[in-house]
Amino acid sequence: MSQARIARIRQVEKITDQRATLGQEAVAACQRQLDEQRARLTQLTDYLAEYAAGIGFAPGGRSQVFALQNYRAFMEKIEQTIAHQQQVVSQLEGELVARQQEWREWRSQHRSVEKLRGRVEQHDQRDQERRAQQENDAHALAHYRNPLDSADSSH
């Protein structure tokens, strides 16, 4: 009976181990994605700063007004892109926190099942040792009551 119970617990332990491993992989993948998106956000903000610093407008004519309008429109697009990228990064940060929490929970469940299996195996081992001791005690008591009976049966 207890061997069947141990076998069932081992199956559950295997499942919880797989789930914890998948959780760890999900955390790593999410972290990589977050790192990539943060790098992209840094590139965009650096580009914005470089572009803003590199453009100078000298006073003069209609072409200068047109260039200024294009410049403002372009800067607005970059700022919108940066705002969107910040949202993406924030969303991934939240997702990473959720994945880490899931992984901690799954890892905790796995450890609990491991402990349970260990306790059940120890209990089973103690039961086997107790039964063996009872058999030895019964055999010794029988030998003590009739020492010749066990000696005659060996011949």
C-alpha positions in Angstrom: 0.0 0.0 0.0 2.7 2.5 1.0 4.8 1.7 -2.1 1.8 2.6 -4.3 1.4 5.8 -2.3 5.1 6.6 -2.8 4.8 5.9 -6.5 1.9 8.4 -6.8 3.7 11.0 -4.8 6.7 10.5 -7.1 4.5 11.2 -10.1 3.2 14.3 -8.5 6.8 15.3 -7.6 7.8 14.9 -11.3 4.9 17.1 -12.4 5.7 19.8 -9.9 9.4 19.6 -10.9 8.5 20.1 -14.5 6.2 23.0 -13.7 8.9 24.7 -11.6 11.4 24.2 -14.5 9.0 25.7 -17.0 8.4 28.6 -14.6 12.1 29.2 -14.3 12.4 29.2 -18.1 9.4 31.6 -18.4 11.1 34.0 -16.0 14.4 33.8 -18.0 12.6 34.4 -21.3 10.6 37.3 -19.9 13.8 38.8 -18.5 15.5 38.6 -21.9 12.6 40.2 -23.6 12.5 43.0 -21.0 16.2 43.6 -21.4 15.8 43.8 -25.2 12.9 46.3 -24.9 14.8 48.4 -22.3 17.8 48.5 -24.7 15.4 49.7 -27.5 14.0 52.4 -25.2 17.5 53.5 -24.4 18.4 53.7 -28.1 15.3 55.7 -28.8 15.9 58.2 -26.0 19.6 58.5 -27.0 18.6 59.1 -30.6 16.1 61.8 -29.5 18.8 63.5 -27.5 21.4 63.3 -30.3 18.9 64.5 -32.9 17.7 67.4 -30.8 21.3 68.4 -30.0 22.4 68.1 -33.7 19.9 70.4 -35.3 20.4 74.1 -35.3 18.1 76.6 -37.0 19.6 79.8 -38.3 17.1 82.5 -39.0 16.0 82.9 -42.5 13.2 82.5 -45.1 10.3 80.2 -45.8 12.4 77.0 -46.2 13.5 77.5 -42.6 9.9 77.6 -41.4 9.1 74.4 -43.4 12.2 72.7 -41.9 11.2 73.7 -38.4 7.7 72.2 -39.0 9.2 69.0 -40.2 11.5 68.9 -37.3 8.7 69.4 -34.8 6.6 66.7 -36.5 9.6 64.3 -36.5 10.3 65.0 -32.8 6.7 64.4 -31.9 6.8 61.0 -33.7 9.9 60.0 -31.8 8.4 61.1 -28.5 5.3 59.1 -29.3 7.4 56.1 -30.1 9.3 56.5 -26.8 6.1 56.8 -24.9 4.9 53.6 -26.5 8.2 51.8 -25.7 7.9 52.9 -22.1 4.5 51.3 -21.9 5.9 48.1 -23.4 8.7 48.1 -20.8 6.2 48.7 -18.0 4.0 45.9 -19.2 7.0 43.5 -19.4 8.1 44.6 -15.9 4.7 43.6 -14.6 4.7 40.4 -16.5 8.2 39.6 -15.1 7.0 40.1 -11.5 4.0 37.8 -12.2 6.2 35.1 -13.7 8.6 35.3 -10.8 5.7 34.9 -8.3 4.4 31.9 -10.2 7.8 30.4 -10.3 8.3 30.9 -6.6 4.9 29.3 -5.9 5.6 26.3 -8.2 9.0 25.8 -6.7 7.5 25.9 -3.2 4.9 23.3 -4.2 7.6 21.1 -5.6 9.7 21.4 -2.4 6.5 20.5 -0.4 5.9 17.4 -2.4 9.6 16.4 -2.1 9.3 16.7 1.7 6.1 14.7 1.7 7.7 12.0 -0.3 10.6 11.9 2.1 8.4 11.7 5.1 6.3 8.9 3.6 9.4 7.0 2.6 10.8 7.4 6.2 7.5 6.2 7.6 7.5 3.2 5.3 11.1 2.4 6.2 10.2 2.6 9.9 7.2 0.3 9.4 9.4 -2.2 7.5 12.0 -2.1 10.3 9.2 -2.5 12.9 7.8 -5.5 11.1 11.2 -7.1 10.8 11.9 -6.6 14.5 8.5 -8.1 15.4 9.3 -11.2 13.2 12.8 -11.5 14.9 11.2 -11.1 18.3 8.5 -13.7 17.5 11.2 -16.1 16.2 13.4 -15.5 19.3 10.4 -16.0 21.6 9.5 -19.3 19.9 13.2 -20.4 20.1 13.3 -19.5 23.8 10.1 -21.4 24.6 11.2 -24.6 22.7 14.9 -24.4 21.9 14.9 -28.1 20.7 12.1 -27.5 18.2 14.1 -25.1 16.1 17.3 -27.2 16.4 15.4 -30.4 15.3 13.9 -28.6 12.3 17.4 -27.6 11.0 18.5 -31.2 10.7 
